[in-house]
Amino acid sequence: MKILIQKGVGLIASLMLLAGLARADEIKVGMPAPDFELMDQQGKVQALESYRGKWVVLYFYPKDDTPGCTKEACHFRDDIFLLKKVGAQVLGVSIDTRESHKKFAEKYSLPFPLLADVKGKVAETYGSLWSLGPIRFARRHTFIIDPEGNVGKIYRRVDPDTHSQQIINDLKALQKSQ
């Protein structure tokens, strides 16, 4: 009986890996954040490496100009001075195009880069890509990356109404603990 249960658990884990529900190489706090180069809404290539020495708020979101994503982006916009005061750079990422990001950023006066991960490779690397056949989008996840380039905090459940303030509070706590 024990052997059958272990085989069953192994089968379930294998199926989860295949389905993208679990990842053997999942990002964890303290690990180096995977580097990337993506184009922002202005056509400028943004690389995580270029933010070394700064705190980075890397947030993934499903789609430009949708209710939850707009609310989250606008809260980051409204709190940008507090975020800068704690030394953080905000970077938003979705699988939308640069042109879509440009319209979204202009419509809501977003003062931070929105990165076009059209192929979803960065979202996938961070465990934030959801796909089912042709339907794909970035999940609403956020990563705080410390000045040395390591993951300081991970948010896999995000409330767009309160997330920006949560990030500010957590950045202050992380900075005190260093």
ABEGO torsion letter per residue (X at the ends): XAAAAAAAAAAAAAAAAAAGABBAABBBBGBBBBBBBBBBAAGBBBBAAAABGBBBBBBBBABBGBAAAAAAAAAAAAAAAAAAAAGBBBBBBBABBAAAAAAAAAAAGBABBBBBBAAGAAAAAAGABBBBEABBBBBBBBBBBBAAGBBABBBABBBAAAAAAAAAAAAAAAAAAX
